[in-house]
Amino acid sequence: MEKNTSSGIGLSGILFIVFLVLKLTGNINWSWWWVTSPIWIPVLVAISVVIILIFVFLTMLSFGYTIEDIKKKFNL
């Protein structure tokens, strides 16, 4: 079986490089927070999703669902 692996830079990396070049050449006058945002925004979104899933899981447990019930409900 063949493995398909991506070794590309990705959209976030391209946006970061574009913003960095624009900032260093003086074409934009943005804060460094916004220049580096293509790097940290996806990380924050991923962390937020994990926190929400944990919250949902703990809420379901507090309402009396068992782990087996949760597995059946979400086909895990």
URQUIUR-V536151 format. One record per residue. SS is DSSP state (alpha for helix, beta for strand, coil for the rest). OMEGA is omega in degrees with one decimal (999 if undefined). D_CENTER is the distance of its C-alpha to the mean C-alpha in Angstrom with 2 decimals. Layout:
# URQUIUR-V536151
ss=<SS SS>
omega=<OMEGA OMEGA>
d_center=<D_CENTER D_CENTER>
This chain:
# URQUIUR-V536151
ss=<coil coil coil coil coil coil coil coil coil alpha alpha alpha alpha alpha alpha alpha alpha alpha alpha alpha alpha alpha alpha alpha coil coil coil coil coil coil coil alpha alpha alpha alpha coil alpha alpha alpha alpha alpha alpha alpha alpha alpha alpha alpha alpha alpha alpha alpha alpha alpha alpha alpha alpha alpha alpha alpha alpha alpha alpha coil coil coil coil alpha alpha alpha alpha alpha alpha alpha coil coil coil>
omega=<-179.5 174.2 173.3 179.1 178.7 177.3 -179.2 -176.8 177.9 -177.4 -179.8 179.4 178.5 178.3 179.1 -179.5 178.2 179.8 179.9 179.4 178.7 179.5 -177.0 177.3 176.4 179.9 174.5 -178.1 -177.0 170.8 177.9 176.4 -179.4 177.5 -178.9 -177.1 176.7 178.1 -171.9 179.7 177.3 177.7 178.4 178.2 179.7 178.8 178.8 178.8 179.3 179.8 178.7 178.7 177.2 179.0 179.3 179.3 -179.7 177.0 178.3 177.9 -178.8 177.1 172.3 175.8 173.7 178.4 178.0 176.7 -179.2 178.4 178.9 -177.2 -177.6 178.9 178.6 999>
d_center=<29.07 27.16 23.71 21.50 19.30 17.55 18.48 17.52 15.75 13.32 12.87 10.87 13.64 16.32 15.43 15.42 18.76 20.20 19.47 20.84 23.94 24.55 24.37 26.62 29.07 29.37 28.40 25.86 26.38 22.87 21.75 19.94 17.03 16.61 17.40 14.61 12.04 10.58 9.68 8.54 7.04 3.68 4.23 5.77 4.05 3.02 6.42 7.83 7.69 9.30 11.68 12.67 13.43 15.45 17.20 18.15 19.41 21.43 22.77 23.97 25.63 27.32 28.78 30.48 28.35 28.66 26.09 28.13 27.97 24.18 24.14 26.63 24.90 21.61 23.49 22.09>
